[in-house]
Amino acid sequence: MARVCQVTGTTPGFGHHVSHSHRRTKRRFDVNIQSKRYWVPSLRRHVTLTLSARGIKTVDVRGIDAVVADILARGGRV
């Protein structure tokens, strides 16, 4: 599963592990991705979205209908 939020578009960040001796090795900062199931009244069905924690808060504030409309307008799949 790709670690990308369907609402915010947040993707993993990249950086380095830095040891005590300052040797650097590559690492990846993953997004806090959750799979969440919502009832969408406009579609009259459940949809499962892959959301970050910030994306879940966005759905709570704006409403699921508005968020799903934005995803569909961008050409996303719901």
Secondary structure by P-SEA (a helix, b strand, c coil): ccccccccbbbbbbbbbccccbbbbbbbbccbbbbbbbbbccccbbbbbbccaaaaaaaaaccaaaaaaaaaaacccc
